[in-house]
Amino acid sequence: MPSKQRNVFPMEEIDIWRAAHILVLCYGAGASMEICRRADNAMARGDNEAQITWKRVLDIAELLQHAGVSTHHHRIQMCLE
């Protein structure tokens, strides 16, 4: 039985930073929980690359939160549209 192969392109570092920033803006203090949920979903699917990527996004999101990234209402509103 042939194995399932998928085309996996690792995320560029800048894209990981962008994802972390957007999630912090959208979820505020709940960003870490959302990222962990996504990492858990990747693990449940057996997608190790995605799980590793989400863990990297988590590291960056926590850095951004500790640096005090703003979560102004107008930025949060854009995430809800």
Secondary structure, DSSP 8 states (H G I E B T S, - for coil): ------------HHHHHHHHHHHHHHHGGGHHHHHHHHHHHHHHHT-HHHHHHHHHHHHHHHHHHHTT----HHHHHHHH-
